[in-house]
Amino acid sequence: MTLDTLRLTAEEAKRLLDAKEISGAELFAAYSGREDDLNAYLLRCDDPGGDGIPIAVKDVIGTKGIRTTAGSKILESYVPVYDATVIANAKRHGLRILGKTNTDEFAMGSSTENSAFGPSRNPWDPSRVPGGSGGGSAAAVSGGLAPWALGSDTGGSIKQPAALCGHVGLRPTYGTVSRYGVVAFASSLDQVGPVAKNVRDCAFLYSIISGRDENDSTTVDVPPVELPAADDLKGIRIGVPKQMNHVEGVQPGVTEQVDKAIALAESLGAEIGECSLPLSVDYGMPCYYLVAPAEASSNLARYDGVRYGLRVDGADFREMAMRTRDAGFGDEPKRRIMIGTYALSSGYYDAYYATAQKVRTVIRREHDAVFEKFDLIVSPTSPTVAFEFGEKAADPLAMYLCDVFTIPSCLAGLPGLNVPVGLSEGLPVGIQLIGPQFAENTLFRVGHALEQAIGFDFVPERLR
Amino acid sequence: MSSSWQAVIGLEIHVQLKTETKMFCRCRNGFGGGPNTQTCPVCLALPGALPVPNRRAIEETIKLGLALDCSIADRAVFHRKNYFYPDNPKAYQISQYDEPLCANGSLTVPMPDGPVTIGIHRAHLEEDAAKNVHVAASGRIHGATATLVDFNRCGTPLVEIVTEPDIHDAETAKRFLQLLRQTVVELGLSDAELEKGSMRFDVNVSVRPAGSDELRTRTELKNMNSFNFAAKGIEREIARQIRVYEQGGTVDQETLHFDPAHEESPPLRSKEEAQDYRYFPEPDLVPVHPAGDLVERLRGEIGELPGARIARIADTLSFYDADVLVTGGLDRLWSDVVAAGADPKEAANVLANAFVATGVAPEDVDAAELAKLVEARAEIPRAAFDEALGKVGEPGFSAAPYLEQRVVADASELDPVIDRIIEANPAQAEQYRGGKDGLIGFFVGQVMKETGGAADPRVVNERVREKLKS
């Protein structure tokens, strides 16, 4: 039987496997045999056997015996001796790793142009970026190279690529998915999450990877995941933050599609109301660019050439470490290490890092207040559709602005779901649904109902 | 020390906890295995590894804090202390910064002239570094040519105790360190062995004009591996600083690597290039909130501490005796022996001298039997007493057979033996009479030998002198 890997969902794949209509080997081969002309994968794996659903894994997630580079030259030769908890969970459910997907170096970026191994391409238009940092997983899922994938999200790295590639991605509540074994970028922000073709797959994968982990002290018990089935939105109160909708910098075509989705939600029974997140939107970006680089400067300090990864020799430890780090890190990690080191320095700590933490508390409270009146809030995930290579690569600030809407809820530790809602200029537009902590089931329910009502075709037009 | 100067000394002590596992991972904690055999992704700082705090280590730190009369924080936070070094694989040490587990305590150190109370600034929990093995002829940091790293030690729970600068002389510093060591050992928290590095300390020393309360530039003495070296190093450094000031110079803030073989302590590194550790709260861990009932349970597990015991026993005996008994771990046995009827002073003498020499473990001893021996010490032969003491730790030991052996102190029994000995050694007798007094020992020894050690040496001595006179 011929499998349409572009269209096949994980749920359908599971049904075919359970019904023995296809074998595990056939299913795996359908993906692994497909040419990767998107540079989605940094490494493709052989079928480990079994009849579980195949999965692509972002290359910041450690996989035992499988090279894990985090998109960096400094880890080009690094092969983990242990599985990340999410991988152990996936394997327990029989999932088979198709390969390791491309990422901006250490997940720092919004286009995969910061990958040391070249960018991935957007399946809708290969001259455009797939978003980032999880552009490899996004390209794989939308390009028929994987039924679903694992991503990681620090400031938008799951949601933004999902928006730009036209599929579903969840950034879970901080603490619901273990970070153990995931190459750290910014510990207080990093979350692993599912990347999928539709909301039900996304929810299913979330149920597999989430849960308290004794190896990650920041994890908590997670409410049981409900696979969404309802197609109405009765009783759901949706807030529309005015600072994130109809604002300057958002492409008109994006606004149009988001508005249509909101109107549709209303017609499905949701109550729509305006709300306000002024401080979160104004201060989210500067706050994020202090907290994340500060933690990154510390997290990336372990790459010193002593134990693993790249080593460039020097006369002494200091020289060896400096040479190794100079040769091993690309520009963006270096930029963030410098910003972060500065923000934590004696004499500047209070002005920068400590202040950013206070701002973070303000952002959390501002969201809390909104969720007293609304079950979730909605906005464009990305202000623009997928952009062309090089368009923003030379201007870090322009690149950082890709995440202006995704960052505030990340700082607040809140879950966010990207759902594709339509096309603008032939490219996908996504909305993000943000809920209070542990509101994943609500996000799945609303996302699923919208998905059913919209009937968005997640297969890139040029590939249909 | 010139009396116009006062030394100001503060101590920073590190004690490795002997928990089953390491501070933030499940690796076995402790000496043993070959290099890098007690390691895992966490203590090797592999990408993605995360710390999980050791509950036991937190409890033991609280216990130590309570023993040091500290207040225990309602909320304690782990921080990252960032610096690059090969023995520091994450390039940050998980430590505590402005919210330590324990703060504002004190330890009262019994001293010959009365107790001295030293303030404890804080006691916090952190992880130990790996061990850099510098490959060089001397085995010391100076002149090393290569470095190997053994990560077995990396991640060992480490309590850091920082005193207030309340110490003004080397002897107090030394006694403080000894008392602290005994306290942690008795609490069962650590072996605190200086030779193995399970207890380490740094000393900050400055001097100031007597009567002043200024704090002048201090130097730090590191790597001292005995309390006596510490005292010596402190004295030497105090003298050096006074000399510098008296010659019109200034003391530089620097770290001195103490080497007992050399008169001067060579500078290790100058604080001019002071490290900026960029402390920030460890985002991989959540704050610790010690529960009130936990703290009370731990408080209840602490018995009478050695400092208090020295003070109590010094009320009965001399400070010296109390100090010897407590620091020798003999005071509990002493109390029991006294309770069983032995004379306190006599019991202390026996325990501190003859008993220690036997190597018998105090906890094996039946105090009532030992009390009988102590009381009968003057009346039974020395040899019998020594033999009994050597066996006092054996199960079912009874003093009775030894108590039956009496010392022969009756001159009428001893005189015939003494006469015989003098008769048999006319040459020595002649020499003694000629003024060679030392030969008295020879005769006493012969008599003791002849009587199988049963004679009372004092009476023998007396009788021999008497008889040789004639």
Boltz contact constraints between the chains, C-beta under 6 A:
constraints:
  - contact:
      token1: [A, 62]
      token2: [B, 48]
      max_distance: 6.0
  - contact:
      token1: [A, 82]
      token2: [B, 41]
      max_distance: 6.0
  - contact:
      token1: [A, 84]
      token2: [B, 48]
      max_distance: 6.0
  - contact:
      token1: [A, 180]
      token2: [B, 50]
      max_distance: 6.0
  - contact:
      token1: [A, 181]
      token2: [B, 48]
      max_distance: 6.0
  - contact:
      token1: [A, 182]
      token2: [B, 48]
      max_distance: 6.0
  - contact:
      token1: [A, 183]
      token2: [B, 47]
      max_distance: 6.0
  - contact:
      token1: [A, 183]
      token2: [B, 48]
      max_distance: 6.0
  - contact:
      token1: [A, 187]
      token2: [B, 283]
      max_distance: 6.0
  - contact:
      token1: [A, 187]
      token2: [B, 284]
      max_distance: 6.0
  - contact:
      token1: [A, 188]
      token2: [B, 283]
      max_distance: 6.0
  - contact:
      token1: [A, 216]
      token2: [B, 50]
      max_distance: 6.0
  - contact:
      token1: [A, 217]
      token2: [B, 52]
      max_distance: 6.0
  - contact:
      token1: [A, 217]
      token2: [B, 285]
      max_distance: 6.0
  - contact:
      token1: [A, 217]
      token2: [B, 286]
      max_distance: 6.0
  - contact:
      token1: [A, 295]
      token2: [B, 283]
      max_distance: 6.0
  - contact:
      token1: [A, 298]
      token2: [B, 80]
      max_distance: 6.0
  - contact:
      token1: [A, 298]
      token2: [B, 82]
      max_distance: 6.0
  - contact:
      token1: [A, 298]
      token2: [B, 92]
      max_distance: 6.0
  - contact:
      token1: [A, 301]
      token2: [B, 91]
      max_distance: 6.0
  - contact:
      token1: [A, 302]
      token2: [B, 45]
      max_distance: 6.0
  - contact:
      token1: [A, 302]
      token2: [B, 90]
      max_distance: 6.0
  - contact:
      token1: [A, 302]
      token2: [B, 91]
      max_distance: 6.0
  - contact:
      token1: [A, 306]
      token2: [B, 86]
      max_distance: 6.0
  - contact:
      token1: [A, 317]
      token2: [B, 86]
      max_distance: 6.0
  - contact:
      token1: [A, 321]
      token2: [B, 84]
      max_distance: 6.0
  - contact:
      token1: [A, 344]
      token2: [B, 278]
      max_distance: 6.0
  - contact:
      token1: [A, 344]
      token2: [B, 280]
      max_distance: 6.0
  - contact:
      token1: [A, 345]
      token2: [B, 276]
      max_distance: 6.0
  - contact:
      token1: [A, 346]
      token2: [B, 276]
      max_distance: 6.0
  - contact:
      token1: [A, 353]
      token2: [B, 280]
      max_distance: 6.0
